[in-house]
Amino acid sequence: MRQLAPPRQHIGVVGEGVAGFYLEQHEGLRLLVRPFGLTPDMVLYDPQRRRLAMAEVKTTLQRSRQSFPITVAIQLLDLLAKVKFMRTSLYVAYVVHTAIMSPSEFELDVLRLEEV
């Protein structure tokens, strides 16, 4: 019997929603904008430190331990290095891997990149 999977874009939307909830509730960030089709997936604001934060989210339908998207972290660091002259503060960026285990079970791996 063939098992059907939801379309990729639907999987990504769910993963971004779960990641956004985590970043707001557990990291204390506020979502400013969700640029469609661009990197990063989310631009957030850190009111405690008065700075912007960026987040890139990858979503899968499998456990995340073996498949953390480290290349995404490298690409995000490369982007931040290229725009360093335009930033007025130190950056903080997140790479979030969301694994959807079932409709009610999610597994998150979060990598926080912070310039010091």
BAFI-3210 file (N, C-alpha, C; in Angstrom, 3 decimals, decimal comma, padded with zeros to 6 digits):
// residues 116
n [1|2|3|4|5|6|7|8|9|10|11|12|13|14|15|16|17|18|19|20|21|22|23|24|25|26|27|28|29|30|31|32|33|34|35|36|37|38|39|40|41|42|43|44|45|46|47|48|49|50|51|52|53|54|55|56|57|58|59|60|61|62|63|64|65|66|67|68|69|70|71|72|73|74|75|76|77|78|79|80|81|82|83|84|85|86|87|88|89|90|91|92|93|94|95|96|97|98|99|100|101|102|103|104|105|106|107|108|109|110|111|112|113|114|115|116]
n.u [000,843|000,583|001,903|000,710|002,054|001,964|001,998|005,197|005,384|003,389|004,336|006,603|005,422|004,053|006,241|007,621|005,741|005,681|008,357|008,411|006,621|008,092|010,371|009,195|007,920|009,876|012,366|011,841|011,418|010,014|008,014|008,727|008,701|007,945|009,577|008,612|009,808|012,480|015,734|016,481|014,050|012,515|012,348|013,034|012,476|014,428|013,443|014,620|017,369|017,320|017,631|017,808|016,880|017,519|016,018|016,254|014,493|014,148|012,297|011,298|009,936|010,901|012,986|015,244|017,896|019,948|019,979|020,515|020,484|023,305|024,579|022,849|023,226|025,824|025,383|023,742|025,498|027,327|025,717|025,273|027,891|028,341|026,687|027,640|028,618|026,297|024,900|023,933|024,262|025,359|024,841|022,228|021,279|019,207|019,060|016,665|015,598|012,841|011,194|008,505|006,736|004,244|000,792|000,499|002,953|006,139|009,603|012,265|015,356|017,625|019,860|021,722|023,221|025,442|026,879|029,692]
n.v [-001,181|002,179|005,022|008,222|011,511|014,863|017,866|019,441|022,259|022,655|021,198|022,719|025,160|024,441|023,679|026,151|027,605|026,239|026,631|029,444|029,847|028,648|030,378|032,806|032,192|030,916|032,076|034,703|036,464|038,664|038,373|040,104|040,218|037,984|037,111|036,111|033,441|034,133|034,302|035,280|032,985|034,175|037,374|038,692|040,458|041,288|042,347|042,650|043,000|044,854|044,425|043,031|039,751|036,848|034,042|030,816|028,134|024,655|021,852|018,510|015,199|013,330|011,995|014,316|014,071|012,897|014,528|017,322|020,559|021,672|022,982|025,042|026,708|027,569|028,997|031,039|032,348|033,240|035,061|036,950|037,859|039,166|041,384|042,896|045,546|047,025|046,617|047,766|046,716|043,872|040,559|038,103|034,886|032,181|028,742|026,510|023,247|021,484|018,590|016,777|014,545|013,434|014,487|015,750|015,790|017,115|017,619|019,605|020,981|023,384|025,806|028,377|031,257|033,646|036,803|037,982]
n.w [000,000|-000,842|000,758|001,285|001,136|002,371|000,275|-000,422|000,065|001,943|004,093|004,720|005,511|007,849|009,439|009,641|011,052|013,531|014,304|014,459|016,564|018,641|018,699|019,440|021,913|023,526|023,082|023,274|021,144|018,605|015,749|012,817|009,979|007,318|004,757|001,542|-000,328|-000,053|001,552|004,804|006,301|008,264|009,800|012,848|015,958|018,742|021,648|024,133|023,777|021,842|018,985|015,661|014,592|012,673|011,076|009,743|008,465|008,239|007,243|007,853|007,400|009,128|011,769|013,278|014,070|012,458|010,258|010,404|009,044|008,334|006,255|005,710|007,897|007,362|004,977|005,967|007,724|005,818|004,395|006,445|006,842|004,432|004,575|006,616|006,781|006,635|008,930|012,137|014,607|016,583|015,331|015,656|014,867|013,810|013,086|012,418|012,642|011,922|012,651|011,630|013,293|013,689|013,350|015,813|017,050|017,244|016,539|017,434|016,436|017,314|016,294|017,464|016,372|017,272|017,193|018,864]
ca.u [000,000|001,346|001,606|000,712|002,645|001,463|002,903|006,368|005,142|002,562|005,239|007,417|004,598|003,829|007,521|007,889|004,817|006,161|009,604|008,055|006,051|009,213|011,203|008,458|007,607|011,024|013,514|011,382|011,488|008,750|008,081|008,534|008,336|008,202|009,731|008,262|010,752|013,805|016,448|016,038|012,617|011,865|013,108|012,394|013,044|014,756|013,199|015,494|018,669|017,044|018,312|017,117|017,306|017,084|015,821|016,072|013,819|014,050|011,314|011,273|008,976|011,681|013,769|016,203|019,245|020,913|019,854|020,508|020,943|024,473|024,890|021,997|023,913|026,958|024,831|023,260|026,704|027,854|024,849|025,546|029,213|028,249|025,952|028,171|028,748|024,974|024,311|024,322|024,460|025,789|023,724|021,836|020,557|018,789|018,721|015,737|015,171|011,601|010,801|007,099|006,642|002,824|000,066|000,576|004,292|007,197|010,921|013,018|016,773|017,824|021,230|021,742|024,485|025,450|028,138|030,110]
ca.v [000,000|003,413|006,038|009,557|012,580|016,184|018,609|020,047|023,621|022,550|020,746|023,880|026,145|023,925|023,774|027,554|028,004|025,662|027,323|030,802|029,741|028,416|031,582|033,825|031,765|030,455|032,959|036,064|037,280|039,041|038,293|041,368|039,972|036,665|037,342|034,922|033,027|034,707|033,949|034,231|032,705|035,105|038,441|038,890|041,521|040,919|043,578|042,726|043,529|045,862|044,079|042,114|038,354|036,157|032,597|029,970|026,924|023,502|020,921|017,170|014,256|012,275|012,439|015,329|013,856|012,592|015,364|018,759|021,271|022,489|023,850|026,225|027,577|028,172|029,990|032,167|033,063|033,910|036,218|037,944|038,432|040,045|042,617|043,416|047,007|047,654|046,349|048,703|045,978|042,493|039,748|036,802|034,166|030,844|027,715|025,615|022,069|020,956|017,265|016,500|013,115|013,116|015,766|016,383|015,610|017,774|017,595|020,768|021,188|024,816|026,282|029,834|031,863|034,998|037,537|038,538]
ca.w [000,000|-000,972|001,766|000,698|001,947|001,973|-000,602|000,228|000,564|003,147|005,151|005,081|006,221|009,206|010,140|009,953|012,117|014,788|014,637|014,875|017,911|019,566|018,816|020,193|023,274|024,308|022,906|023,545|019,929|017,963|014,299|012,101|008,584|006,769|003,318|000,765|-001,359|000,183|002,778|005,720|006,332|009,195|010,452|014,144|016,782|020,119|022,401|025,298|023,352|020,812|017,741|014,765|014,544|011,464|011,262|008,572|008,946|007,347|007,801|007,285|007,980|009,774|012,923|012,863|014,600|011,414|009,068|010,689|007,834|008,654|005,112|005,849|008,854|006,651|004,058|006,764|008,153|004,631|004,170|007,490|006,584|003,265|004,895|007,881|006,744|006,724|010,241|013,196|015,854|016,426|014,868|016,203|013,823|014,219|012,109|013,112|011,891|012,476|012,162|011,926|013,558|013,543|013,412|017,136|017,624|016,493|017,156|016,979|016,699|017,135|016,353|017,644|015,955|017,839|017,067|020,151]
c.u [000,889|000,910|001,740|001,305|002,063|002,467|004,015|006,086|004,272|003,411|006,077|006,661|004,354|005,113|007,873|006,969|005,265|007,441|009,325|007,464|007,160|010,026|010,500|008,291|008,833|012,257|013,131|011,449|010,093|008,929|007,818|008,032|008,722|008,334|009,481|009,300|012,159|014,426|016,717|014,526|011,858|012,862|012,334|013,091|013,244|014,592|014,117|016,835|018,547|017,829|017,462|017,703|016,764|016,939|015,611|015,555|013,815|013,160|011,386|010,173|009,699|012,428|014,922|017,643|020,283|020,929|019,801|021,135|022,116|024,849|024,045|022,636|025,083|026,471|024,342|024,436|027,326|027,041|025,136|026,902|029,158|027,554|026,455|028,237|027,408|024,336|024,816|024,563|024,975|024,580|023,422|020,990|020,264|018,608|017,886|015,375|013,968|011,303|009,359|006,955|005,218|002,085|000,165|001,957|005,346|008,501|011,718|014,484|017,032|019,309|021,172|023,142|024,476|026,836|028,469|031,279]
c.v [001,245|004,428|007,420|010,565|013,905|016,885|019,303|021,405|023,609|022,109|021,920|024,916|025,703|024,051|025,203|028,064|027,497|026,374|028,747|030,815|029,542|029,701|032,685|033,433|031,457|031,335|034,425|036,996|037,612|039,013|039,661|041,120|038,547|036,862|036,058|034,660|033,567|034,132|035,229|034,053|033,690|036,166|038,765|040,021|041,005|042,179|043,741|043,356|044,578|045,615|043,124|040,721|037,750|034,679|031,932|028,638|025,868|022,476|019,583|016,350|013,083|012,844|013,315|015,041|013,641|013,614|016,859|019,502|022,217|023,406|025,121|027,213|028,285|029,251|031,230|032,996|033,834|035,160|037,324|038,615|039,434|041,370|043,274|044,939|047,724|047,474|047,342|048,000|044,578|041,630|038,588|036,148|032,754|029,970|026,707|024,469|021,491|019,608|017,027|014,987|012,605|014,464|016,474|016,280|016,196|017,653|018,760|020,654|022,642|025,141|027,807|030,323|033,309|035,600|038,165|039,494]
c.w [000,000|000,078|001,132|001,669|001,477|001,045|000,189|000,826|001,826|004,340|005,645|005,881|007,668|010,026|010,525|011,054|013,476|015,234|015,118|016,277|018,944|019,779|019,598|021,659|024,132|024,175|023,126|022,353|019,428|016,453|013,685|010,689|008,210|005,257|002,522|-000,315|-001,193|001,438|003,528|005,676|007,208|009,652|011,718|014,884|018,199|020,969|023,609|024,944|022,259|019,529|016,917|014,877|013,258|011,769|009,917|009,080|007,855|008,031|007,083|007,957|008,616|010,964|012,468|013,260|013,494|010,273|009,360|009,514|008,111|007,491|005,147|006,819|008,182|005,699|004,800|007,280|006,993|004,316|005,184|007,285|005,436|003,574|006,175|007,901|006,867|008,092|011,274|014,522|015,549|016,054|015,796|015,120|014,323|012,980|012,881|012,183|012,609|011,835|012,594|012,057|013,365|013,590|014,763|017,781|016,688|017,263|016,577|017,372|016,371|017,292|016,400|017,311|016,431|017,721|018,427|019,976]
res [m|r|q|l|a|p|p|r|q|h|i|g|v|v|g|e|g|v|a|g|f|y|l|e|q|h|e|g|l|r|l|l|v|r|p|f|g|l|t|p|d|m|v|l|y|d|p|q|r|r|r|l|a|m|a|e|v|k|t|t|l|q|r|s|r|q|s|f|p|i|t|v|a|i|q|l|l|d|l|l|a|k|v|k|f|m|r|t|s|l|y|v|a|y|v|v|h|t|a|i|m|s|p|s|e|f|e|l|d|v|l|r|l|e|e|v]
***
